Amino acid sequence: MRHLPILLIEVLMSASTAFSQLRENKTLTLGLAKQAASAAEVEAVRNHWKIVVTIVHDGVDLTYLQRMDNALIASIEIATS
């Protein structure tokens, strides 16, 4: 169940403009990270989820973190571990 949010982000990024730009540029910018987080937030709102979105570069470096209103504080720890 812990891998569900990661899978969700991968699915959303594959459908987003941010992912295609990332594939062309090979660099994750803050703007692209925000676009991906925005797509994740749209999906979360549609499904009535309250989530924390983290975008990492090369699987290691935190680029962007966004906590939705009323998402559990513990979700930050879970999303960054």
Backbone torsions as a table, in degrees:
resi	resn	phi	psi	omega
1	MET	NA	-28.9	-178.8
2	ARG	-65.0	-27.6	-177.8
3	HIS	-83.0	-7.9	179.8
4	LEU	-58.3	-47.5	178.8
5	PRO	-61.8	-37.2	178.9
6	ILE	-64.6	-43.9	177.6
7	LEU	-61.3	-42.3	179.4
8	LEU	-58.9	-45.6	-179.6
9	ILE	-64.0	-42.3	179.5
10	GLU	-61.9	-40.4	179.1
11	VAL	-65.9	-44.7	-179.2
12	LEU	-65.4	-40.6	-179.1
13	MET	-67.4	-34.1	-179.2
14	SER	-66.8	-23.5	-179.2
15	ALA	-96.9	-5.6	-172.5
16	SER	-97.1	160.4	175.2
17	THR	-64.5	-34.1	-179.2
18	ALA	-58.0	-40.7	-178.1
19	PHE	-67.0	-42.7	-179.7
20	SER	-65.7	-36.5	176.7
21	GLN	-67.1	-38.9	179.0
22	LEU	-64.1	-40.1	179.3
23	ARG	-62.5	-36.8	-179.6
24	GLU	-76.0	-43.6	-173.9
25	ASN	-87.9	-23.6	-178.5
26	LYS	63.1	16.0	179.6
27	THR	-132.1	129.5	177.3
28	LEU	-90.0	110.9	178.3
29	THR	-96.1	166.6	177.1
30	LEU	-61.8	-38.6	178.6
31	GLY	-61.4	-43.8	178.0
32	LEU	-66.4	-38.1	178.1
33	ALA	-63.2	-40.9	178.5
34	LYS	-65.9	-38.2	178.0
35	GLN	-63.5	-42.8	179.2
36	ALA	-65.5	-41.7	178.5
37	ALA	-64.7	-37.6	177.9
38	SER	-63.2	-41.9	177.6
39	ALA	-63.3	-39.6	178.0
40	ALA	-65.5	-39.3	179.7
41	GLU	-66.0	-40.0	177.8
42	VAL	-59.1	-45.6	179.3
43	GLU	-64.8	-40.2	179.6
44	ALA	-64.4	-43.1	178.5
45	VAL	-63.4	-42.3	179.7
46	ARG	-59.7	-34.3	-178.1
47	ASN	-99.5	6.2	179.0
48	HIS	61.6	38.3	176.2
49	TRP	-99.6	147.2	173.1
50	LYS	-114.7	107.7	-169.0
51	ILE	-126.7	166.7	168.0
52	VAL	-111.6	128.2	-179.3
53	VAL	-104.4	127.1	172.9
54	THR	-122.0	137.2	176.2
55	ILE	-118.5	124.1	-179.8
56	VAL	-118.2	149.8	178.4
57	HIS	-101.6	128.2	-178.2
58	ASP	57.3	25.0	176.2
59	GLY	72.7	5.7	-175.0
60	VAL	-127.5	-51.8	-171.4
61	ASP	-88.7	121.2	177.4
62	LEU	-67.6	122.7	179.2
63	THR	-102.5	-37.5	-175.1
64	TYR	-154.2	138.8	175.3
65	LEU	-134.5	133.2	-179.4
66	GLN	-137.6	124.0	178.1
67	ARG	-107.1	124.1	178.1
68	MET	-72.9	154.4	175.9
69	ASP	-54.5	136.4	177.3
70	ASN	67.8	9.4	172.6
71	ALA	-72.4	146.5	-178.8
72	LEU	-60.9	137.6	177.8
73	ILE	-59.6	-37.4	179.7
74	ALA	-61.5	-21.5	178.7
75	SER	-62.8	-27.0	177.5
76	ILE	-64.8	-45.9	178.4
77	GLU	-63.2	-42.5	179.5
78	ILE	-64.2	-44.1	-176.7
79	ALA	-68.6	-26.5	-177.0
80	THR	-98.9	0.1	179.9
81	SER	-97.0	NA	NA
